[in-house]
Amino acid sequence: MNVNNLSEHLQNLISSDSELGSRLLSLLLVSSGNAEELISMINNGQDVSQFKKLREPRKGKVAATTAVVVKEEEAPVSTSNELDKIKQERRRKNTEASQRFRIRKKQKNFENMNKLQNLNTQINKLRDRIEQLNKENEFWKAKLNDINEIKSLKLLNDIKRRNMGR
């Protein structure tokens, strides 16, 4: 599609009050900086392809950010429809965002439950190990007491023998 066909197609979209045409015109106006001339050409039915200054914005003038060319009697209906579409789109996006949030929340909750379960398992293993070490400690203490008692008895017997031998 060449530039003239594109220009004619854009003019047809704008004049038929299509949403795409309005958006394209808004983008064109924002990027060109020659909004007033472009709007007057479109409203007067002139060929926009002849507009040479699209890439040369005038200094000192602020470009129009949005412009919608519609017939006056259709303005409230299309504006209302556009607002409804915008509201529906916003509602849909909010619903999707809420759904993503709920999914992330459930996932995080699931991960936290798994983490809690793993930590409880580790705690139980450590408690079992502590109990095992305490039993082992008691065993060795008893063994040490037995050895100390045997040594004490030997030492006492040695002292008694020495004293009797004198």
Contacts in CASP RR format, 6 or more apart in sequence:
PFRMAT RR
TARGET T0000
AUTHOR 0000-0000-0000
METHOD contacts of the structure
MODEL  1
MNVNNLSEHLQNLISSDSELGSRLLSLLLVSSGNAEELISMINNGQDVSQ
FKKLREPRKGKVAATTAVVVKEEEAPVSTSNELDKIKQERRRKNTEASQR
FRIRKKQKNFENMNKLQNLNTQINKLRDRIEQLNKENEFWKAKLNDINEI
KSLKLLNDIKRRNMGR
1 9 0 8 1.000
3 49 0 8 1.000
4 49 0 8 1.000
7 47 0 8 1.000
7 48 0 8 1.000
7 49 0 8 1.000
8 47 0 8 1.000
8 49 0 8 1.000
10 21 0 8 1.000
10 24 0 8 1.000
10 25 0 8 1.000
10 28 0 8 1.000
10 48 0 8 1.000
11 42 0 8 1.000
11 45 0 8 1.000
11 47 0 8 1.000
11 48 0 8 1.000
13 20 0 8 1.000
13 21 0 8 1.000
13 24 0 8 1.000
14 21 0 8 1.000
14 22 0 8 1.000
14 24 0 8 1.000
14 25 0 8 1.000
14 42 0 8 1.000
14 69 0 8 1.000
15 42 0 8 1.000
15 69 0 8 1.000
17 70 0 8 1.000
17 71 0 8 1.000
17 74 0 8 1.000
17 78 0 8 1.000
19 82 0 8 1.000
22 68 0 8 1.000
22 69 0 8 1.000
22 70 0 8 1.000
25 38 0 8 1.000
25 42 0 8 1.000
25 67 0 8 1.000
25 68 0 8 1.000
25 69 0 8 1.000
26 65 0 8 1.000
26 66 0 8 1.000
26 67 0 8 1.000
26 68 0 8 1.000
28 38 0 8 1.000
28 54 0 8 1.000
29 35 0 8 1.000
29 38 0 8 1.000
29 39 0 8 1.000
29 63 0 8 1.000
29 64 0 8 1.000
29 65 0 8 1.000
29 66 0 8 1.000
29 67 0 8 1.000
30 63 0 8 1.000
30 64 0 8 1.000
30 65 0 8 1.000
30 66 0 8 1.000
32 38 0 8 1.000
32 53 0 8 1.000
32 54 0 8 1.000
32 55 0 8 1.000
32 57 0 8 1.000
32 63 0 8 1.000
33 57 0 8 1.000
33 58 0 8 1.000
33 61 0 8 1.000
33 63 0 8 1.000
33 64 0 8 1.000
34 51 0 8 1.000
34 53 0 8 1.000
34 54 0 8 1.000
34 56 0 8 1.000
34 57 0 8 1.000
34 58 0 8 1.000
34 63 0 8 1.000
35 63 0 8 1.000
35 64 0 8 1.000
35 67 0 8 1.000
36 61 0 8 1.000
36 64 0 8 1.000
37 51 0 8 1.000
37 53 0 8 1.000
38 48 0 8 1.000
38 51 0 8 1.000
38 54 0 8 1.000
39 64 0 8 1.000
39 67 0 8 1.000
39 69 0 8 1.000
41 47 0 8 1.000
41 48 0 8 1.000
41 51 0 8 1.000
42 48 0 8 1.000
42 69 0 8 1.000
43 69 0 8 1.000
57 63 0 8 1.000
70 78 0 8 1.000
END
